[in-house]
């Protein structure tokens, strides 16, 4: 089959929102929504008043009206909440989520994909992280109910996901093993979602989306191709200059003079071996130039994935003033990205744009109250009595230590959940203080200005596509 040559990467929490994916898909590329934390995104959009009515318009097409009625009663605030009022919370993900969180997660992913697919015949994908396991089943099912065409997944080894897609497509229950720190030999933990139980009867058969695994090495690509529980339909081969989470360097961690992880020859993906697997693949990380696209095709790739160039365009979810500041910094030659080995509670290196006034500013983050109230990056762990607890290295230090965590793991950690929500204008208010944003971008942000016309401080998704296809900005 024919695949899109250009994939728009799934970024942040609602950076790659439905508006961006819709715009990209209309232009013949693969628009991708970020599936990260969509339950909280939908709840906060509804509490903000859903000014353009998009959330309610999509929810009107959700196949179970009673679910929509409950969600609107719980979260929708006509006209929006007061600007000085905090958002009401949603249940945090656990191994045994209640019906309210499952409904919200399924509906949120349905909504995002439904809107991304509306009004055109193009294809749409959703990006999820293997490191965020607890909402995965509900997220995938909601996206499939809306007809998602591709599922993209990285930040781990997602061997079980192809089989989950197969079972959901058949209307059957699916299970996913969950990583639990400290689990004893022979102990296994898993989550299960039964579509028939969700519908209160028989579940519909759905179209199985194509599955693209995001990998940083030929070894991982080969492992997934051979040992996954279903078909892996292709690979996105991501280099360490890409934004967001990066794969850790192979071997012992070494830092350069700036304190960033050092990547070496062993970390360069062996494209010849990936090509031999015989599946479509796309190159990602520093590829957003027409000559890089041409080179990728010459190497046998199907195309490229581009993130950073889309992250700051008109249609992305990033707060407009943050976009303008990043474009100005790029134009002035002061844009900078730091690959932080400690910021993410996942333990993966995470790229942070060094914008003043954001989490990258040490003074700003030091003043923040340390709190974990979204919980997407919490780690399940085995408690002394065998029950499951949850901890995050970015939560209050005393709480983390009380749960058996190590003090060293808390140093330099940032609350990505709250910081990324703030980046897209959905940040929490605490005692009248706004949550600071955290902006992630790839190394190419330093040359973002190449996409911007003289005298302007903005550009569109169409400008990016035109540029990549060899047109003038």
C-alpha positions as CSV (number, residue, x, y, z in Angstrom):
1,X,0.0,0.0,0.0
2,X,1.0,3.6,-0.4
3,X,2.1,5.5,2.7
4,X,2.5,9.3,3.3
5,X,6.0,10.5,2.6
6,X,5.9,13.1,5.4
7,X,4.7,12.3,8.9
8,X,4.0,15.2,11.3
9,X,5.3,14.0,14.7
10,X,3.2,13.5,17.8
11,X,4.5,16.0,20.3
12,X,4.0,17.0,23.9
13,X,0.6,17.2,25.6
14,X,-1.7,18.6,22.9
15,X,1.1,20.3,21.0
16,X,0.2,18.0,18.2
17,X,-3.5,18.7,18.6
18,X,-6.4,17.9,16.3
19,X,-6.2,21.2,14.5
20,X,-2.6,20.6,13.5
21,X,-3.2,17.0,12.5
22,X,-6.2,18.0,10.5
23,X,-4.3,20.7,8.6
24,X,-1.4,18.4,7.8
25,X,-3.7,15.5,6.7
26,X,-5.6,17.8,4.3
27,X,-2.2,18.4,2.6
28,X,-1.6,14.7,1.9
29,X,0.8,14.1,4.7
30,X,0.2,12.0,7.9
31,X,-1.2,14.3,10.6
32,X,-0.6,12.8,14.1
33,X,-2.3,13.7,17.3
34,X,-0.5,13.3,20.6
35,X,-2.4,10.8,22.8
36,X,-0.6,11.8,26.0
37,X,-2.8,12.9,28.9
38,X,-5.8,13.4,26.6
39,X,-8.2,12.6,29.5
40,X,-7.0,15.7,31.4
41,X,-6.8,17.7,28.2
42,X,-10.5,17.1,27.4
43,X,-11.6,17.8,31.0
44,X,-9.8,21.1,31.0
45,X,-11.0,22.2,27.6
46,X,-14.6,21.5,28.8
47,X,-14.0,23.4,32.0
48,X,-12.6,26.3,29.9
49,X,-15.9,26.5,28.2
50,X,-15.2,24.8,24.9
51,X,-15.6,28.2,23.2
52,X,-15.7,26.9,19.6
53,X,-17.9,24.0,20.5
54,X,-15.4,21.5,18.9
55,X,-15.3,19.1,21.9
56,X,-19.1,18.9,22.2
57,X,-19.4,18.6,18.4
58,X,-17.1,15.5,18.4
59,X,-18.7,14.1,21.5
60,X,-22.1,14.2,19.8
61,X,-20.8,11.5,17.5
62,X,-19.5,9.2,20.4
63,X,-21.4,5.9,20.1
64,X,-22.6,5.8,23.7
65,X,-24.6,9.0,24.5
66,X,-24.9,8.2,28.2
67,X,-21.1,8.4,28.5
68,X,-21.2,11.9,27.0
69,X,-24.0,13.0,29.3
70,X,-22.0,12.0,32.3
71,X,-18.8,13.7,31.0
72,X,-20.6,17.0,30.3
73,X,-22.3,17.0,33.6
74,X,-19.0,16.4,35.4
75,X,-16.7,18.7,33.5
76,X,-18.4,21.2,31.1
77,X,-18.6,24.8,32.4
78,X,-20.7,27.0,30.1
79,X,-18.8,30.2,29.4
80,X,-15.7,28.7,31.1
81,X,-14.5,28.7,34.7
82,X,-13.3,31.8,36.3
83,X,-9.8,32.9,35.3
84,X,-8.8,32.8,39.0
85,X,-10.2,29.3,39.7
86,X,-8.1,26.2,39.4
87,X,-9.2,23.3,37.2
88,X,-11.0,20.5,38.9
89,X,-9.0,17.3,38.8
90,X,-9.6,14.0,37.1
91,X,-8.8,10.6,38.6
92,X,-5.1,9.6,38.3
93,X,-4.2,6.5,36.2
94,X,-3.9,3.2,38.1
95,X,-3.8,-0.5,37.4
96,X,-7.5,-0.6,38.3
97,X,-9.0,2.6,36.9
98,X,-12.7,3.3,37.8
99,X,-15.4,3.5,35.1
100,X,-15.2,7.3,35.2
101,X,-11.6,7.5,34.2
102,X,-12.0,4.8,31.5
103,X,-15.0,6.6,30.0
104,X,-13.1,9.9,30.0
105,X,-10.0,8.4,28.4
106,X,-11.8,6.6,25.7
107,X,-14.0,9.6,24.9
108,X,-11.0,12.0,24.9
109,X,-9.1,9.9,22.4
110,X,-12.2,9.5,20.3
111,X,-12.7,13.2,20.3
112,X,-9.2,14.1,19.3
113,X,-9.0,11.6,16.4
114,X,-12.6,12.4,15.2
115,X,-11.8,16.1,14.9
116,X,-8.4,15.4,13.2
117,X,-10.2,13.3,10.6
118,X,-13.1,15.6,10.0
119,X,-13.6,17.3,6.6
120,X,-11.0,15.5,4.5
121,X,-10.1,12.1,3.1
122,X,-6.6,12.0,4.4
123,X,-5.1,9.7,7.0
124,X,-4.5,10.4,10.7
125,X,-2.3,8.8,13.4
126,X,-2.0,8.9,17.1
127,X,1.2,8.9,19.1
128,X,1.5,7.2,22.5
129,X,4.5,6.4,24.8
130,X,5.2,2.9,26.0
131,X,6.5,4.5,29.2
132,X,3.0,5.8,30.0
133,X,1.3,2.4,30.1
134,X,-1.7,2.8,32.4
135,X,-4.0,4.8,30.0
136,X,-2.8,2.9,26.9
137,X,-5.7,0.4,26.4
138,X,-8.4,3.0,26.8
139,X,-6.5,5.5,24.6
140,X,-6.1,3.0,21.8
141,X,-9.7,1.9,21.9
142,X,-11.0,5.5,21.9
143,X,-8.8,6.3,18.9
144,X,-9.9,3.2,17.0
145,X,-13.6,4.0,17.6
146,X,-12.9,7.2,15.7
147,X,-11.2,5.4,12.9
148,X,-7.6,6.2,13.5
149,X,-5.4,5.1,10.6
150,X,-1.9,4.7,12.2
151,X,-0.7,4.2,15.8
152,X,2.9,5.4,16.5
153,X,4.6,4.3,19.7
154,X,8.1,4.7,21.2
155,X,9.8,5.4,24.5
156,X,10.1,1.8,25.3
157,X,9.6,-1.6,23.6
158,X,5.9,-1.8,22.7
159,X,5.8,-5.5,21.7
160,X,2.2,-6.1,23.0
161,X,0.6,-3.3,21.1
162,X,0.1,-4.9,17.7
163,X,-1.9,-7.8,19.4
164,X,-4.0,-5.3,21.3
165,X,-4.9,-3.6,18.0
166,X,-5.9,-7.0,16.5
167,X,-8.2,-7.9,19.4
168,X,-9.9,-4.5,19.6
169,X,-10.5,-4.6,15.8
170,X,-12.3,-7.9,16.4
171,X,-14.3,-6.5,19.3
172,X,-12.5,-8.7,21.7
173,X,-11.0,-8.0,25.1
174,X,-7.3,-7.1,25.2
175,X,-4.6,-7.3,27.9
176,X,-1.4,-5.4,28.4
177,X,1.4,-6.4,30.8
178,X,2.3,-3.5,33.2
179,X,5.9,-2.9,34.5
180,X,5.9,-2.9,38.3
181,X,9.1,-1.9,40.1
182,X,10.1,-4.5,42.7
183,X,7.8,-7.3,41.3
184,X,8.9,-10.7,42.6
185,X,9.9,-13.5,40.3
186,X,6.8,-15.0,38.9
187,X,4.6,-12.0,39.6
188,X,2.9,-10.5,36.6
189,X,0.7,-7.5,36.5
190,X,-1.6,-6.5,33.7
191,X,-4.6,-4.4,32.6
192,X,-7.6,-5.5,30.6
193,X,-10.2,-3.7,28.6
194,X,-13.3,-5.5,27.3
195,X,-15.1,-3.6,24.5
196,X,-18.3,-5.6,25.0
197,X,-18.4,-4.7,28.7
198,X,-17.9,-1.0,27.8
199,X,-20.8,-1.1,25.4
200,X,-22.9,-3.1,27.7
201,X,-23.4,-5.8,25.1
202,X,-21.7,-6.8,21.8
203,X,-18.9,-4.5,20.6
204,X,-18.5,-3.3,17.1
205,X,-15.8,-4.6,14.8
206,X,-13.3,-1.9,13.9
207,X,-10.6,-1.2,11.3
208,X,-7.2,-2.2,12.6
209,X,-4.8,0.7,12.3
210,X,-1.3,0.3,11.0
211,X,1.3,0.2,13.8
212,X,4.6,2.1,13.4
213,X,7.2,1.5,16.2
214,X,9.5,4.4,17.0
215,X,13.0,3.0,17.3
216,X,16.6,4.3,17.7
217,X,18.5,1.1,16.7
218,X,18.3,-1.8,14.2
219,X,18.5,-4.2,17.2
220,X,15.2,-2.8,18.6
221,X,13.5,-2.8,15.2
222,X,14.5,-6.4,14.6
223,X,13.3,-7.4,18.1
224,X,9.9,-5.8,17.5
225,X,9.6,-7.3,14.0
226,X,10.3,-10.8,15.3
227,X,8.9,-10.9,18.8
228,X,5.8,-8.7,18.9
229,X,2.5,-10.4,19.3
230,X,1.2,-9.1,16.0
231,X,2.2,-7.3,12.9
232,X,4.6,-4.3,13.1
233,X,3.8,-2.4,9.9
234,X,6.8,-0.1,9.9
235,X,9.4,1.9,11.8
236,X,10.2,5.5,12.6
237,X,13.9,5.6,13.1
238,X,14.6,8.5,15.4
239,X,18.0,10.1,16.0
240,X,19.1,11.8,19.3
241,X,18.6,15.4,17.9
242,X,14.8,14.9,17.9
243,X,12.7,16.7,20.5
244,X,10.9,15.2,23.5
245,X,12.2,12.0,24.9
246,X,15.3,10.5,23.4
247,X,16.6,7.0,23.7
248,X,19.4,6.8,26.2
249,X,22.9,6.3,24.8
250,X,24.1,2.7,24.6
251,X,26.6,1.8,27.3
252,X,27.5,3.7,30.5
253,X,26.1,7.2,30.7
254,X,28.6,10.0,30.0
255,X,28.0,13.7,30.0
256,X,29.6,16.4,28.0
257,X,30.7,19.8,29.4
258,X,27.2,21.1,29.2
259,X,25.9,18.2,31.2
260,X,24.2,16.5,28.3
261,X,24.4,12.7,27.4
262,X,27.2,11.9,25.0
263,X,26.0,9.8,22.0
264,X,28.6,7.9,20.0
265,X,28.9,5.7,16.9
266,X,27.0,2.8,18.6
267,X,24.0,5.1,18.8
268,X,23.8,5.7,15.0
269,X,21.0,3.5,13.6
270,X,22.2,0.9,11.1
271,X,19.9,1.7,8.3
272,X,21.1,-1.1,6.1
273,X,19.9,-3.6,8.7
274,X,16.6,-1.8,9.2
275,X,16.1,-1.8,5.4
276,X,16.7,-5.6,5.3
277,X,13.8,-6.2,7.6
278,X,11.6,-5.3,4.6
279,X,9.1,-2.9,6.3
280,X,8.5,0.7,5.5
281,X,10.6,3.2,7.6
282,X,10.8,6.9,8.0
283,X,13.8,8.9,9.3
284,X,13.2,11.3,12.2
285,X,15.3,13.9,14.0
286,X,16.8,16.8,12.1
287,X,15.1,15.8,8.8
288,X,13.1,18.9,8.2
289,X,14.8,20.0,5.0
290,X,14.0,19.2,1.3
291,X,17.5,17.8,0.8
292,X,17.1,15.6,3.8
293,X,13.9,14.2,2.5
294,X,15.6,13.5,-0.9
295,X,18.5,11.8,0.9
296,X,16.1,9.7,3.0
297,X,14.3,8.4,-0.1
298,X,17.7,7.6,-1.6
299,X,18.5,5.5,1.4
300,X,15.4,3.5,0.9
301,X,13.2,5.2,3.5
302,X,9.5,5.8,2.7
303,X,10.0,9.4,3.9
304,X,10.6,11.5,7.0
305,X,8.9,12.4,10.3
306,X,9.1,16.1,11.2
307,X,8.3,17.5,14.7
308,X,9.9,20.7,15.7
309,X,9.1,22.6,12.5
310,X,5.4,21.9,13.1
311,X,5.5,22.5,16.9
312,X,5.6,26.3,16.5
313,X,3.3,26.7,13.5
314,X,-0.1,28.5,13.7
315,X,-2.1,25.3,14.2
316,X,-0.1,23.7,17.0
317,X,-1.3,23.8,20.6
318,X,1.7,25.8,21.9
319,X,0.7,29.1,23.6
320,X,1.0,31.8,20.9
321,X,3.4,34.0,22.8
322,X,5.7,31.1,23.4
323,X,5.7,30.5,19.6
324,X,6.6,34.1,18.9
325,X,9.4,34.1,21.5
326,X,10.9,30.9,20.1
327,X,10.8,32.3,16.5
328,X,12.4,35.5,17.7
329,X,15.1,33.6,19.5
330,X,15.8,31.5,16.4
331,X,16.0,34.7,14.3
332,X,18.3,36.3,16.8
333,X,20.6,33.2,17.0
334,X,19.8,32.7,20.7
335,X,17.5,29.7,20.5
336,X,18.9,26.8,22.4
337,X,17.9,23.3,23.4
338,X,19.4,21.3,26.3
339,X,19.2,17.5,26.4
340,X,18.4,17.1,30.1
341,X,19.4,13.6,31.4
342,X,17.4,14.1,34.7
343,X,14.3,16.2,33.9
344,X,12.0,13.4,32.9
345,X,10.8,11.0,35.6
346,X,10.9,8.2,33.0
347,X,14.7,8.2,33.2
348,X,15.0,9.0,29.4
349,X,16.9,12.1,28.3
350,X,14.4,14.9,27.5
351,X,15.0,17.9,25.4
352,X,14.1,21.3,26.9
353,X,14.1,24.6,25.1
354,X,15.9,27.2,27.3
355,X,13.3,30.0,27.3
356,X,13.4,32.4,30.2
357,X,10.3,32.2,32.4
358,X,9.7,28.5,31.8
359,X,10.8,25.4,33.6
360,X,14.2,25.7,32.0
361,X,14.8,28.8,34.2
362,X,16.2,27.3,37.5
363,X,14.8,30.2,39.5
364,X,11.3,29.7,38.1
365,X,11.3,26.0,38.7
366,X,12.8,26.3,42.2
367,X,9.9,28.5,43.2
368,X,7.3,25.9,42.1
369,X,5.5,23.8,44.7
370,X,6.5,20.3,44.1
371,X,3.3,18.3,43.5
372,X,2.1,15.3,41.5
373,X,-1.6,15.6,40.8
374,X,-1.9,14.3,37.2
375,X,0.1,11.1,37.6
376,X,0.7,10.0,34.0
377,X,4.4,9.4,34.7
378,X,3.9,7.7,38.1
379,X,5.6,4.3,38.4
380,X,3.7,1.4,39.8
381,X,5.8,-0.4,42.5
382,X,5.3,-3.4,44.8
383,X,4.7,-2.4,48.4
384,X,5.9,-4.6,51.3
385,X,2.5,-6.3,51.6
386,X,2.4,-7.1,47.9
387,X,-0.1,-4.5,47.0
388,X,0.6,-1.9,44.3
389,X,1.6,1.7,45.1
390,X,2.5,4.6,42.8
391,X,5.4,7.0,43.0
392,X,7.0,9.7,40.8
393,X,10.5,11.1,41.2
394,X,9.0,14.6,40.6
395,X,6.5,14.4,43.5
396,X,7.3,15.9,46.9
397,X,10.7,14.4,48.0
398,X,9.4,13.2,51.4
399,X,6.5,11.3,49.8
400,X,8.8,9.7,47.2
401,X,11.2,8.5,49.9
402,X,8.4,7.2,52.0
403,X,7.4,5.0,49.1
404,X,10.8,3.5,48.9
405,X,12.3,5.8,46.2
406,X,15.9,6.8,46.2
407,X,16.9,10.4,47.0
408,X,19.2,10.6,44.0
409,X,16.3,9.9,41.7
410,X,14.6,13.1,42.7
411,X,17.5,15.5,41.9
412,X,16.8,17.6,38.8
413,X,13.4,16.0,38.1
414,X,10.7,18.2,36.6
415,X,6.9,17.7,36.6
416,X,6.5,17.1,32.8
417,X,2.8,16.4,33.2
418,X,2.0,19.9,34.6
419,X,4.6,21.7,32.7
420,X,3.5,20.4,29.3
421,X,-0.1,21.2,30.1
422,X,0.9,24.8,30.8
423,X,2.7,25.0,27.4
424,X,-0.7,24.5,25.7
425,X,-2.6,27.0,27.8
426,X,-4.1,24.4,30.1
427,X,-1.9,24.9,33.1
428,X,-3.1,24.6,36.7
429,X,-3.4,27.5,39.1
430,X,-2.1,26.9,42.6
431,X,-2.8,29.5,45.2
432,X,-3.2,32.0,42.4
433,X,0.1,31.1,40.8
434,X,0.2,29.7,37.2
435,X,2.0,26.5,36.6
436,X,5.3,27.2,34.6
437,X,5.5,25.9,31.1
438,X,8.1,23.4,29.8
439,X,8.8,23.7,26.1
440,X,10.4,20.7,24.3
441,X,11.9,20.9,20.8
442,X,14.5,19.3,18.7
443,X,17.9,20.7,17.8
444,X,16.5,22.2,14.6
445,X,14.7,24.9,16.6
446,X,17.9,27.0,16.3
447,X,17.0,27.4,12.6
448,X,13.3,27.7,12.9
449,X,13.4,31.2,11.3
450,X,14.0,29.6,7.9
451,X,10.3,28.9,7.8
452,X,9.2,32.5,8.5
453,X,8.8,35.2,6.0
454,X,10.6,38.5,6.5
455,X,8.7,40.8,8.7
456,X,6.5,38.1,10.2
457,X,6.6,36.1,13.4
458,X,4.4,33.2,12.4
459,X,4.0,30.5,9.8
460,X,1.5,27.8,9.0
461,X,1.5,24.0,8.7
462,X,1.1,24.5,4.9
463,X,4.3,26.6,4.9
464,X,6.2,23.6,6.4
465,X,4.8,21.2,3.9
466,X,5.5,23.5,1.0
467,X,9.1,24.0,2.2
468,X,9.7,20.3,2.7
469,X,8.4,19.6,-0.8
470,X,10.9,22.1,-2.2
471,X,8.8,25.2,-2.4
472,X,9.7,28.7,-1.3
473,X,8.6,30.0,2.1
